[in-house]
């Protein structure tokens, strides 16, 4: 007989997820009848795993996001003992209870009653480049700085956003029912688009051009892109351009106007305006911080 679970009404304004474990692994798994004491989110990044929960076995390939509630029997197995890579995050909402890795005894079964009675889907598929993959990557990186309260706060806030998105999908606020061949085709289209963006950051990128790369109409393209990245093409491209600019600013041999041109901005002044809006610093100030106060040329200083 299944042990009854204590029900906890969750309010995000009163409690935040407490991350117990967050890591990236490349492993071969055969785990039968597994029960964990915390919630777990697994994102498959390479290979495949057979996932069994509540009597149903499904194949989870790259891009699959698995959500496992605490005290829920499940099994994981890699087909043909082939290795696969994944991000995994264990968390709960009980900061006063020691992690299960330290003290498993006395942890009574519980389940969360999410806002509105919604439930996160146990298995969903992310399109390539979806922001959730980057969020889980950052959570794992922040948790590597164990003992740093600010890193813990950043990781917890990012995880709360991931949970909110999962609950939206569970409630049907944003549908993710594309499956099978249709899902693979959509993923392939978005993979081509994201690769095209990465290879052409310094060039003008129009909606018409990107829709042609995806081989769909503009309206359909906007829907697919939103599902893939969680934002608009403009937001995604601008974020990638600023990220590349940060990398280039670490090279003192490059002038600000060169970096602006290399990252697709109209001119150095517009580049400085966007960079400051995103990072709170001008490119010159960012470069000074990265280079620890090395001297800059008058060309750099002119964009403040």
Secondary structure, 3 states (H helix, E strand, C coil): CCCCCEEEECCCCCCCCEEEEEEEEEECCEEEEECCCCEEEEEEEECEEEEEECCEEEEEECCEEEEECCCCCEEEECHHHCCEEEEEEEEECCCCCCCCCCCCCCCCCEEEECHHHCCCCCEEECCCCCHHHHHHHHHHHHHCCCCCHHHHHHHHHHHHHHHHHHHHHHHCCCCCCCCHHHHHHHHHHHHHHHHHHHHCCCCCCCHHHHHHHHCCCHHHHHHHHHHHHCCCHHHHHHHHHHHHHHHHHCCCCCCHHHHHHHCCCCCHHHHHHHHHHHHCCCHHHHHHHHCCCCCCCHHHHCCC
